Amino acid sequence: IVTKHGKKRIKERVGVRNTRYNYKQAIMKGNYNYQYDGDFRKFLDYLAHKNKHKITVYNNYIYIIKNNKMYEILDKLNIKKDYTRPAYCHSIAV
């Protein structure tokens, strides 16, 4: 389920019209905050703990979910890609 505010943010920031499909893709293919490490994980843990939200990172966007409803989407384009890679990818040579 995507709230009206969530639909507006997906259309505005991601640029897709099918918001429900985008939300499902984020849930299925996205990375959760426990899959990251360092300062970025601390930031995601802060977002998750602040209001008991579930955090998913998918396609350079941070999805904020509560009670299986997508409330907000944040853009993380200003953060370096290497900084935001999941912890299990750090051992893989690029």
C-alpha positions as CSV (number, residue, x, y, z in Angstrom):
1,I,0.0,0.0,0.0
2,V,1.3,3.4,-0.9
3,T,-0.1,6.5,0.8
4,K,-1.2,9.6,-1.2
5,H,1.9,11.4,0.0
6,G,4.0,8.4,-1.0
7,K,2.5,8.3,-4.5
8,K,3.2,12.0,-4.9
9,R,6.8,11.6,-3.8
10,I,7.5,8.6,-6.1
11,K,6.1,10.5,-9.1
12,E,8.0,13.6,-8.1
13,R,11.4,12.1,-7.3
14,V,11.6,8.8,-9.2
15,G,9.5,9.9,-12.1
16,V,7.4,6.8,-12.6
17,R,3.7,6.6,-12.8
18,N,3.1,3.0,-11.6
19,T,3.8,3.7,-7.9
20,R,2.5,0.3,-6.6
21,Y,4.9,-1.6,-8.9
22,N,7.8,0.6,-7.9
23,Y,7.0,0.0,-4.2
24,K,6.8,-3.8,-4.7
25,Q,10.2,-3.7,-6.5
26,A,11.7,-1.8,-3.6
27,I,10.4,-4.4,-1.1
28,M,11.6,-7.4,-3.2
29,K,14.9,-6.1,-4.6
30,G,15.9,-3.4,-2.2
31,N,18.6,-3.6,0.6
32,Y,17.6,-3.1,4.2
33,N,19.5,-1.0,6.7
34,Y,21.2,-4.0,8.4
35,Q,22.9,-4.8,5.0
36,Y,25.0,-1.6,5.2
37,D,27.8,-0.5,7.4
38,G,29.6,2.6,8.6
39,D,28.0,6.1,8.8
40,F,25.4,5.4,6.2
41,R,24.1,2.5,8.3
42,K,24.0,4.7,11.4
43,F,21.9,7.2,9.4
44,L,19.5,4.5,8.3
45,D,19.3,3.1,11.8
46,Y,18.5,6.5,13.1
47,L,15.7,6.9,10.5
48,A,14.4,3.4,11.4
49,H,14.6,3.8,15.2
50,K,13.2,7.4,15.2
51,N,9.6,6.4,14.4
52,K,9.8,2.5,14.3
53,H,10.1,2.6,10.5
54,K,11.3,-0.1,8.1
55,I,13.9,1.3,5.7
56,T,14.6,0.0,2.2
57,V,17.2,1.3,-0.2
58,Y,16.5,0.7,-3.8
59,N,17.7,2.3,-7.0
60,N,19.4,5.3,-5.2
61,Y,16.3,6.1,-3.1
62,I,15.6,5.5,0.5
63,Y,12.0,4.2,1.1
64,I,10.5,4.7,4.5
65,I,7.8,2.2,5.3
66,K,5.6,1.8,8.4
67,N,2.9,-0.9,8.8
68,N,3.4,-2.0,5.2
69,K,2.6,1.5,4.0
70,M,5.1,3.5,2.1
71,Y,5.2,7.0,3.6
72,E,8.2,8.8,2.2
73,I,11.0,8.4,-0.3
74,L,14.4,10.2,0.1
75,D,16.9,10.8,-2.7
76,K,20.5,9.8,-1.9
77,L,22.2,11.0,-5.1
78,N,24.6,13.3,-3.2
79,I,26.2,10.3,-1.4
80,K,29.0,8.4,-3.1
81,K,28.2,5.0,-4.5
82,D,31.1,3.3,-2.7
83,Y,29.9,4.7,0.6
84,T,26.4,3.3,0.2
85,R,27.2,-0.2,-1.1
86,P,25.9,-3.0,1.1
87,A,28.4,-4.5,3.6
88,Y,28.5,-7.9,1.8
89,C,29.8,-6.1,-1.4
90,H,32.8,-4.5,0.3
91,S,34.9,-7.6,0.0
92,I,34.2,-7.9,-3.8
93,A,36.8,-6.3,-6.0
94,V,35.3,-3.7,-8.4
